Amino acid sequence: MRTTLKISGQLIFYLLLALFVILIFFGVASRFTGGNPELFGQRMLVVLSGSMEPKIHTGSVIFDNPNVQISSLKVGDIITFKPPTDPNILITHRIYRIVKQNGQEGFMTKGDANAVQDGWIVPVNNVIATYDHVTIPYLGYYLEFIRTKMGLAMVLIVPGAFLIISQIISLRKTLRKDSSDKKKTVEIKPEA
């Protein structure tokens, strides 16, 4: 029974350690690249608004495929693009209509939760990725927090402190066990 509990405890410890390492990797990569980390060729994007709910919730991280084949896009596909009004932001919305403007193909888009379509036509050159239908809820809140100075400090200090404290506790248990084993093995011989 004790062996099973010990193995379970160690398994939980190593799973938490792996989770901390993964979260630190994503957080630090997000912080220092100044952008969105990539995993297996998929770009991770944080959803900051509820315009695509209920399909994509605020605070989620979505995975986008940056290898866009414009010719294969159709009405209903979800794309990530730079709006013509502000090329410094990214928006992920559904294609509402495909149109031609001045001989150029473009996309009219709309967020699923929005009552009206977006007020622009997205040029094909502004499309940077397509939604890959993979979402991790709430991870976006974490990544946004990590981009702050306090968040980065917390991610580096808290897991480190946790690991140090757990090792100190483990060391104390080992020392107590060794001490009690030594007391048991010492024999006192009576004098004759």
RATARA-V414905 format. One record per residue. N is the residue number from 1. RES is the residue in three letters. PHI is phi in degrees with one decimal (NA if undefined). PSI is psi as a letter, one per 30 degrees, with the letter a starting at -180 (* if undefined). Layout:
BEGIN
N;RES;PHI;PSI / N;RES;PHI;PSI
END
This chain:
BEGIN
1;MET;NA;e / 2;ARG;-64.1;e / 3;THR;-62.8;e / 4;THR;-62.7;e / 5;LEU;-65.0;e / 6;LYS;-64.2;e / 7;ILE;-64.6;e / 8;SER;-62.4;e / 9;GLY;-62.0;e / 10;GLN;-66.6;e / 11;LEU;-61.8;e / 12;ILE;-62.7;e / 13;PHE;-58.9;e / 14;TYR;-70.7;e / 15;LEU;-65.7;e / 16;LEU;-64.1;e / 17;LEU;-61.1;e / 18;ALA;-63.0;e / 19;LEU;-61.9;e / 20;PHE;-59.8;e / 21;VAL;-63.1;e / 22;ILE;-64.0;e / 23;LEU;-64.2;e / 24;ILE;-64.8;e / 25;PHE;-58.3;e / 26;PHE;-63.6;e / 27;GLY;-65.7;e / 28;VAL;-69.0;e / 29;ALA;-61.0;e / 30;SER;-64.6;e / 31;ARG;-68.4;e / 32;PHE;-85.1;f / 33;THR;-80.8;f / 34;GLY;71.5;g / 35;GLY;-143.0;b / 36;ASN;-111.1;k / 37;PRO;-67.4;l / 38;GLU;-118.1;k / 39;LEU;-138.6;j / 40;PHE;53.2;h / 41;GLY;79.7;g / 42;GLN;-103.8;k / 43;ARG;-86.2;k / 44;MET;-93.5;k / 45;LEU;-124.0;k / 46;VAL;-90.3;k / 47;VAL;-90.2;j / 48;LEU;-102.2;f / 49;SER;-135.5;l / 50;GLY;-96.6;g / 51;SER;-66.5;f / 52;MET;-109.5;g / 53;GLU;-72.2;k / 54;PRO;-88.6;f / 55;LYS;-62.2;e / 56;ILE;-129.7;j / 57;HIS;-88.5;l / 58;THR;-58.7;k / 59;GLY;87.5;f / 60;SER;-83.5;l / 61;VAL;-110.4;k / 62;ILE;-111.2;l / 63;PHE;-107.9;k / 64;ASP;-115.5;k / 65;ASN;-94.1;j / 66;PRO;-76.2;f / 67;ASN;-88.1;i / 68;VAL;-85.4;k / 69;GLN;-107.0;j / 70;ILE;-55.0;e / 71;SER;-64.3;f / 72;SER;-91.8;f / 73;LEU;-71.2;k / 74;LYS;-140.1;l / 75;VAL;-58.5;k / 76;GLY;103.5;f / 77;ASP;-70.1;k / 78;ILE;-102.4;k / 79;ILE;-123.6;l / 80;THR;-110.1;k / 81;PHE;-147.7;l / 82;LYS;-97.7;j / 83;PRO;-66.9;k / 84;PRO;-62.9;f / 85;THR;-80.8;f / 86;ASP;-155.1;j / 87;PRO;-72.2;g / 88;ASN;-91.9;f / 89;ILE;-118.7;l / 90;LEU;-119.9;k / 91;ILE;-129.4;k / 92;THR;-116.0;j / 93;HIS;-139.0;l / 94;ARG;-89.3;k / 95;ILE;-69.8;k / 96;TYR;-96.2;e / 97;ARG;-159.4;k / 98;ILE;-103.5;k / 99;VAL;-131.6;l / 100;LYS;-116.3;k / 101;GLN;-134.7;k / 102;ASN;54.1;h / 103;GLY;77.4;g / 104;GLN;-107.8;k / 105;GLU;-77.8;k / 106;GLY;-149.8;l / 107;PHE;-124.8;k / 108;MET;-92.9;k / 109;THR;-124.2;l / 110;LYS;-157.2;k / 111;GLY;-76.0;k / 112;ASP;-56.4;e / 113;ALA;-89.0;f / 114;ASN;-83.2;k / 115;ALA;-75.4;f / 116;VAL;-126.0;l / 117;GLN;-72.8;l / 118;ASP;-63.6;l / 119;GLY;-88.2;h / 120;TRP;-150.6;l / 121;ILE;-110.3;k / 122;VAL;-84.6;j / 123;PRO;-64.2;k / 124;VAL;-59.2;f / 125;ASN;-69.6;f / 126;ASN;-88.2;f / 127;VAL;-79.3;k / 128;ILE;-108.7;f / 129;ALA;-166.4;l / 130;THR;-118.7;k / 131;TYR;-66.2;k / 132;ASP;-96.3;g / 133;HIS;63.0;g / 134;VAL;-121.6;k / 135;THR;-134.3;k / 136;ILE;-115.9;j / 137;PRO;-63.6;k / 138;TYR;69.6;f / 139;LEU;-62.6;f / 140;GLY;-63.0;e / 141;TYR;-60.5;e / 142;TYR;-62.7;e / 143;LEU;-63.1;e / 144;GLU;-67.8;e / 145;PHE;-64.5;e / 146;ILE;-64.9;f / 147;ARG;-71.8;f / 148;THR;-89.8;l / 149;LYS;-63.7;e / 150;MET;-64.7;e / 151;GLY;-62.3;e / 152;LEU;-63.7;e / 153;ALA;-61.6;e / 154;MET;-63.1;e / 155;VAL;-67.8;e / 156;LEU;-84.3;e / 157;ILE;-82.5;e / 158;VAL;-61.3;e / 159;PRO;-62.9;e / 160;GLY;-62.1;e / 161;ALA;-63.9;e / 162;PHE;-59.6;e / 163;LEU;-66.2;e / 164;ILE;-64.1;e / 165;ILE;-62.7;e / 166;SER;-64.5;e / 167;GLN;-70.7;e / 168;ILE;-63.0;e / 169;ILE;-61.5;e / 170;SER;-62.7;e / 171;LEU;-64.5;e / 172;ARG;-62.0;e / 173;LYS;-61.8;e / 174;THR;-64.3;e / 175;LEU;-64.5;e / 176;ARG;-62.6;e / 177;LYS;-64.7;e / 178;ASP;-61.3;e / 179;SER;-64.0;e / 180;SER;-70.0;e / 181;ASP;-66.7;e / 182;LYS;-67.2;e / 183;LYS;-65.0;e / 184;LYS;-71.5;e / 185;THR;-87.2;f / 186;VAL;-78.1;k / 187;GLU;-107.5;k / 188;ILE;-105.1;k / 189;LYS;-91.6;k / 190;PRO;-71.3;k / 191;GLU;-82.0;k / 192;ALA;-91.5;*
END
